Amino acid sequence: MNPALMCFLLLPVSVLAATTSDYSEYYDNSNDYGSSCNDGNPKPFIRVFFPILYSTAFIVGLIGNALVLWVLIRNRQRSSLTDVCFLNLALCDLLFVASLPFWAHSAAQEWVFGTFACHAVSGLVMMGLYGSVFFMVLMTLDRYVIMVYKRSICSRRRAKIALALFVWMLSLFVSLPNIVFAKVKNENNIITCGTEFPDSSGWTFMYLNVLSLILPLIIVSFCFCRIISIKSEEKHGVIRLLVAVLAVYFLFWTPYNVVMFFKFLQMKGFFGTCEWHVDLSLAMPFVEAIALSHCCLNPIIYTCVGQKFRRAVLTGPKEQFPSTCSPQSPDYSSTLIA
């Protein structure tokens, strides 16, 4: 085993395992790596805990993101580009939510939905992932332009819609490899759905890391460094909300990206020992579950940090935004959430 790797990747679930000092009861040691290395997956534990986790995330994510859509659509005439991004971020989360019943059933038993559903559900997850990242980056860039140049990236309604459609098309394009290479597999007489890239396409692991972690982190870090250097008290509520949304995203998706990076290195011949195979096989289902459960958290963040969203939910959109039908131009520097 590699204790440092396991400690980092399994920290969110370590409390669940703290009730026993003997973990052997959780492990299924039937899968061989080569001739003598088992994968160590805690399948009995997964079959009990993961369906509960996914079902809870499904209910909370469906209600929460539907509420976000309701608030933003009811007040769409006053929405800024940031609000458009929040709306589409809720749609991305709903893509994750739509996939959760499939993963819950698959964790409890096995994949019984066929090949087409495997491609479709894999597409929902990847489009939700890339869409979330791209819209968060777009929000950050728009807030940077507003704070530095006192204007929005685009303020016309049609331009906002066109930009959102472009982001969705880009998300679909970068998701195509995962959709195409999704495959129903038989592993130890258990049917599963996963992505299986050809040996020659290891770059797909790398651009997942680059597009969903490294590049977004570089962009948002640059933007926030510039924003922090500006001495202004204007719209700090939006900045706090955006920081919270981004921090929670990176917290929940970074372990998944780290494991995928190590799997890429393993495929290239590095870390090819039995110990590394056991560590990655054990970590993979947990980091996937942590990442998928993120889809229910944004509405909770809006409720805790976004004062306007909280008042809109408690008092109703008409009281919170009485001039919804007003013909005046929207204030691009404000949002309906923060």
C-alpha positions in Angstrom: 0.0 0.0 0.0 1.0 3.6 -0.4 -0.3 5.3 2.8 0.2 8.9 1.6 -1.9 8.4 -1.5 -4.6 6.5 0.4 -4.8 9.2 3.1 -5.3 12.0 0.6 -7.8 10.2 -1.6 -10.0 8.6 1.1 -10.1 11.4 3.6 -13.8 12.2 3.0 -14.9 8.7 3.8 -12.4 7.8 6.5 -14.9 8.6 9.3 -17.2 6.0 7.9 -14.6 3.3 8.4 -13.5 4.5 11.8 -15.9 2.1 13.6 -13.7 -0.9 13.0 -10.0 -1.7 13.1 -10.4 -4.7 10.8 -11.3 -3.5 7.2 -11.1 -7.0 5.7 -14.8 -7.5 6.0 -15.4 -4.7 3.4 -13.1 -6.1 0.7 -13.7 -8.3 -2.2 -10.4 -9.9 -3.1 -11.6 -11.9 -6.1 -10.1 -9.8 -8.9 -6.5 -10.5 -10.1 -4.1 -8.1 -11.5 -1.7 -10.2 -13.5 -1.6 -13.5 -11.7 -1.4 -12.6 -8.0 -2.6 -9.0 -7.3 -6.2 -8.4 -6.2 -8.0 -5.1 -6.7 -9.2 -4.8 -3.0 -12.4 -3.1 -3.9 -14.8 -2.7 -0.9 -17.8 -4.0 -2.9 -20.1 -5.0 -0.1 -19.7 -1.6 1.5 -20.2 0.1 -1.9 -23.4 -1.8 -2.5 -24.9 -0.5 0.7 -23.5 3.1 1.1 -23.3 4.3 -2.5 -27.0 3.8 -3.4 -27.9 5.8 -0.2 -25.4 8.6 -1.1 -26.6 8.8 -4.7 -30.3 8.7 -3.8 -29.8 11.5 -1.3 -27.8 13.6 -3.8 -30.5 13.0 -6.4 -33.3 14.3 -4.2 -31.4 17.3 -2.8 -29.9 18.1 -6.2 -33.2 17.9 -8.1 -35.1 20.1 -5.6 -32.3 22.6 -5.1 -31.3 23.1 -8.7 -35.0 23.3 -9.8 -35.4 26.0 -7.2 -32.4 27.9 -8.7 -33.9 27.6 -12.2 -37.3 28.9 -10.9 -35.8 32.0 -9.3 -33.6 32.9 -12.3 -36.2 32.2 -15.0 -38.9 34.1 -13.2 -36.5 37.1 -13.2 -34.8 36.6 -16.5 -35.5 40.1 -17.8 -33.0 41.5 -15.2 -30.4 38.8 -15.4 -26.8 39.6 -16.0 -24.3 37.4 -17.7 -23.3 36.0 -14.3 -27.0 35.0 -13.7 -27.0 33.3 -17.1 -24.0 31.3 -16.0 -25.6 30.4 -12.7 -28.7 29.2 -14.6 -26.6 27.0 -16.9 -24.6 25.8 -14.0 -27.8 24.5 -12.5 -28.6 22.8 -15.8 -25.2 21.1 -15.7 -25.9 19.9 -12.1 -29.2 18.5 -13.3 -27.3 16.5 -15.9 -25.4 14.9 -13.1 -28.6 14.4 -11.1 -30.2 12.6 -14.1 -27.4 10.1 -14.1 -27.5 9.3 -10.4 -30.3 6.7 -10.5 -28.3 4.7 -13.0 -25.2 4.8 -10.9 -27.2 4.0 -7.7 -28.7 0.9 -9.3 -25.3 -0.1 -10.8 -23.6 0.2 -7.4 -26.3 -1.8 -5.7 -26.4 -4.6 -8.3 -24.9 -4.2 -11.7 -25.4 -2.3 -15.0 -28.6 -3.6 -16.6 -29.5 -0.7 -18.9 -27.6 -1.7 -22.0 -25.0 -0.1 -24.3 -26.9 2.9 -25.5 -27.7 4.0 -21.9 -24.0 3.6 -21.0 -23.1 6.0 -23.8 -25.9 8.4 -22.9 -25.2 8.4 -19.1 -21.5 8.8 -19.7 -22.3 11.8 -21.9 -24.5 13.4 -19.2 -21.7 13.2 -16.7 -19.0 14.5 -19.0 -21.1 17.3 -20.4 -22.1 18.2 -16.9 -18.5 18.3 -15.8 -17.1 20.4 -18.7 -20.2 22.6 -18.8 -19.8 23.4 -15.1 -16.1 24.2 -15.5 -16.6 26.4 -18.5 -19.5 28.3 -17.1 -17.6 28.9 -13.8 -14.6 30.1 -15.8 -16.9 32.4 -17.8 -18.4 33.8 -14.6 -14.9 34.5 -13.2 -13.8 36.2 -16.4 -17.0 38.3 -16.5 -16.5 39.4 -12.9 -12.9 40.2 -13.7 -13.8 42.4 -16.7 -16.5 44.1 -14.6 -14.2 44.9 -11.7 -11.2 45.9 -13.8 -12.8 47.5 -16.9 -16.3 48.5 -15.5 -18.2 46.6 -18.2 -19.5 43.1 -18.8 -18.2 40.7 -21.5 -21.6 41.0 -23.1 -24.7 42.8 -22.0 -27.2 42.1 -24.8 -29.7 39.3 -24.2 -29.1 37.6 -27.6 -25.3 37.7 -27.1 -25.7 36.0 -23.7 -27.8 33.3 -25.2 -25.3 32.8 -28.1 -22.4 32.6 -25.7 -24.2 30.0 -23.5 -25.0 27.9 -26.6 -21.3 28.1 -27.6 -20.3 26.9 -24.2 -22.7 23.9 -24.5 -21.4 23.0 -27.9 -17.8 23.2 -26.7 -18.8 20.9 -23.7 -20.3 18.4 -26.1 -17.3 18.5 -28.3 -14.8 17.8 -25.6 -17.1 15.1 -24.1 -17.2 13.1 -27.4 -14.2 10.8 -26.6 -15.9 9.7 -23.3 -19.2 9.2 -25.1 -17.7 7.2 -28.0 -15.5 5.0 -25.8 -18.1 4.3 -23.1 -18.4 0.5 -22.9 -20.4 -2.1 -21.0 -17.9 -4.5 -19.5 -18.1 -7.8 -17.7 -15.7 -7.7 -14.7 -15.7 -10.8 -12.4 -19.2 -11.7 -13.7 -20.5 -8.3 -12.8 -21.7 -6.0 -15.7 -20.4 -2.4 -15.4 -20.5 0.7 -17.5 -17.2 2.6 -17.9 -15.0 4.4 -20.4 -12.3 2.3 -22.0 -9.9 4.2 -24.2 -7.5 2.5 -26.6 -3.9 2.2 -25.4 -2.8 4.8 -28.0 -5.2 7.5 -26.7 -3.8 8.1 -23.3 -3.9 11.9 -24.1 -7.6 11.8 -23.2 -6.7 11.4 -19.6 -4.4 14.4 -19.8 -6.9 16.7 -21.4 -9.4 15.8 -18.7 -6.9 17.0 -16.2 -6.0 20.1 -18.2 -9.6 21.2 -19.1 -11.3 20.4 -15.8 -8.6 21.3 -13.3 -5.3 22.8 -14.4 -6.4 25.4 -17.0 -9.5 26.5 -15.0 -7.3 26.8 -11.8 -4.8 29.0 -13.7 -7.5 31.3 -15.1 -9.4 31.8 -11.9 -6.3 32.3 -9.9 -5.1 35.0 -12.3 -8.5 36.7 -12.3 -8.9 36.7 -8.5 -5.3 37.9 -7.9 -6.2 40.9 -10.1 -9.6 41.4 -8.4 -8.2 41.3 -4.9 -5.6 44.0 -5.9 -8.5 46.4 -6.7 -9.5 48.5 -3.8 -13.3 48.5 -4.2 -16.1 47.5 -1.9 -18.5 47.1 -4.9 -20.2 43.8 -5.4 -18.1 41.9 -2.9 -21.0 39.6 -2.2 -20.8 38.2 -5.7 -17.1 37.6 -5.3 -17.6 35.7 -2.0 -20.3 33.6 -3.7 -18.1 32.8 -6.7 -15.1 31.9 -4.5 -17.3 29.5 -2.5 -18.7 27.9 -5.6 -15.2 27.4 -7.1 -13.6 26.2 -3.8 -16.2 23.5 -3.4 -15.9 22.4 -7.0 -12.1 22.0 -6.7 -12.4 20.3 -3.3 -14.8 17.7 -4.7 -13.3 17.1 -8.2 -9.5 17.4 -7.5 -9.3 13.8 -6.0 -11.0 12.4 -9.1 -8.5 14.3 -11.3 -5.6 13.1 -9.2 -6.6 9.4 -9.5 -7.2 9.8 -13.3 -3.7 11.3 -13.6 -2.1 8.3 -11.8 -4.2 5.9 -13.9 -2.7 7.7 -17.0 0.8 7.2 -15.6 0.1 3.6 -14.8 -1.1 3.1 -18.4 2.2 4.5 -19.6 4.2 2.0 -17.6 4.8 4.1 -14.4 3.6 2.8 -11.0 2.9 -0.6 -12.5 3.3 -2.5 -9.2 0.6 -4.5 -7.5 0.5 -2.0 -4.6 -0.3 0.9 -7.0 -3.0 -1.1 -8.7 -4.6 -1.9 -5.4 -4.5 1.7 -4.3 -6.0 3.1 -7.5 -8.7 0.4 -7.7 -9.7 1.1 -4.1 -9.7 4.9 -4.5 -11.5 5.1 -7.8 -15.1 4.3 -6.8 -14.8 6.7 -3.8 -13.5 9.7 -5.7 -16.1 9.1 -8.4 -18.8 9.1 -5.7 -17.4 12.3 -4.1 -17.3 14.0 -7.5 -20.9 13.0 -8.5 -22.3 14.1 -5.1 -21.1 17.7 -5.9 -24.2 18.2 -8.0 -26.4 18.9 -5.0 -24.1 21.4 -3.3 -24.4 24.6 -5.3 -28.0 25.5 -4.2 -26.9 25.0 -0.6 -24.0 27.4 -1.2 -26.4 30.0 -2.8 -28.7 29.7 0.2 -25.8 30.2 2.7 -23.9 32.8 0.9 -26.3 34.5 -1.6 -28.5 37.0 0.3 -30.7 37.8 -2.7 -31.3 34.1 -3.5 -32.1 33.4 0.1 -34.6 36.2 0.3 -36.1 35.3 -3.0 -36.7 31.7 -1.8 -38.2 32.9 1.5 -40.3 35.8 0.4 -41.0 35.0 -3.2 -39.5 36.5 -6.4 -42.1 39.2 -6.8 -41.3 40.7 -3.5 -37.5 40.4 -3.9 -37.5 41.7 -7.5 -40.6 43.9 -7.8 -39.4 45.5 -11.1 -39.1 42.3 -13.0 -41.1 43.6 -15.9 -39.5 47.0 -15.9 -38.2 48.1 -19.3 -35.0 49.5 -17.8 -31.7 47.9 -18.9 -30.3 45.3 -16.5 -27.4 46.1 -14.2 -24.7 43.8 -15.5 -22.7 44.2 -12.3 -25.4 42.8 -10.1 -26.8 39.3 -9.9 -30.1 37.7 -8.8 -28.2 35.3 -6.5 -25.7 37.3 -4.4 
